[in-house]
Amino acid sequence: MHPTLAKLVDTNFPAITRTKLHTLQVNMGYLCNQSCLHCHVNAGPTRKEIMAKETIDQVFNFIDQQAIKTLDLTGGAPEMNPCFQYVVIEARNRGVEVIDRCNLTILEEPGYEYLADFLASNKVQIVASLPCYSSDNVDAQRGKGVFEKSITALKKLNTLGYGEALELNLVYNPQGTQLPPDQSALEADYKDHLFEHFGIVFTRLFTITNMPIKRFGSWLISTGQFDEYMNVLKTAHQAVNLDQVMCKSTLSVDWAGYVYDCDFNQMLGLPAGQLKSKRHISECLGLDFESQAITVADHCYGCTAGSGSSCGGALKQ
């Protein structure tokens, strides 16, 4: 895999600082039942990195000390961590909202038959990857048969109240080097198509820009498109998006418990701006992250290009 950090650190991206910290995004491990082209984590079935229970308990110490309101679980497939149920229950017992970034197909894997009912019973918000409503496009990006399994999983979630009483958000990632289209218009297309053809309903669609790091960044380098894609991002930069980028209210934790300003910085090994060097979450209990500098590099233009991009979709609706 081609490294991308050296191409990103020499940056003129504007300086930004954190506001009030209310969300902790935790990577439960890189193990995943899929290997998607756009994956900025380089997750897959052969990865061994998994967050241990000792680290999980240290994460909850931080949640308690910092009065975190939302726990955003990601991976890999976060549900493949053996402590996934423990994490959800501990968070919900504290009154913390839980987001599960689910690839949908995990719900159809042997051994995970319990998962949909468990998520529903704990009122976990689901953010589910479905990069297109076309089977050909989804399978091209995520693997053969993924679309069919995703549709089956969505129908199962609908029967449990997801998409109506429970929050079910879908994620669109562009194919190739294009920026995402208008989120509202694409959401309307998704809702019309999925309901007409499959009877599926969902809450919202999130459009997320592909980041020039890890697997996608390596693909850009291999195909000679890295510089071209960075030019697309920089040309489309909108300064107004700086006020809403997700890192201003979110902190990211890797599977080993180390702290970063965002999930993308985590994948590049860039420590949180306030910390200056790699620091474990157990060392951060007494720190005040409000008004502290955020580490930036050229990949940050992926969050401010066009309508903007975050783990909650476009910044400008």
Secondary structure as UniProt FT lines:
FT   HELIX           5..7
FT   STRAND          23..27
FT   TURN            37..38
FT   TURN            45..46
FT   HELIX           53..66
FT   STRAND          70..74
FT   HELIX           78..80
FT   TURN            82..83
FT   HELIX           84..93
FT   TURN            94..95
FT   STRAND          97..102
FT   HELIX           105..108
FT   TURN            110..111
FT   TURN            113..114
FT   HELIX           115..121
FT   TURN            122..123
FT   STRAND          125..129
FT   HELIX           135..142
FT   TURN            144..145
FT   HELIX           146..159
FT   TURN            160..161
FT   TURN            163..165
FT   STRAND          168..172
FT   TURN            176..177
FT   HELIX           183..198
FT   STRAND          204..207
FT   HELIX           214..222
FT   TURN            223..224
FT   HELIX           226..235
FT   HELIX           239..244
FT   HELIX           246..248
FT   STRAND          250..253
FT   TURN            255..256
FT   STRAND          258..260
FT   HELIX           263..268
FT   TURN            273..275
FT   HELIX           281..283
FT   TURN            285..286
FT   TURN            290..291
FT   HELIX           298..300
FT   HELIX           301..304
FT   TURN            306..307
FT   TURN            311..312
//
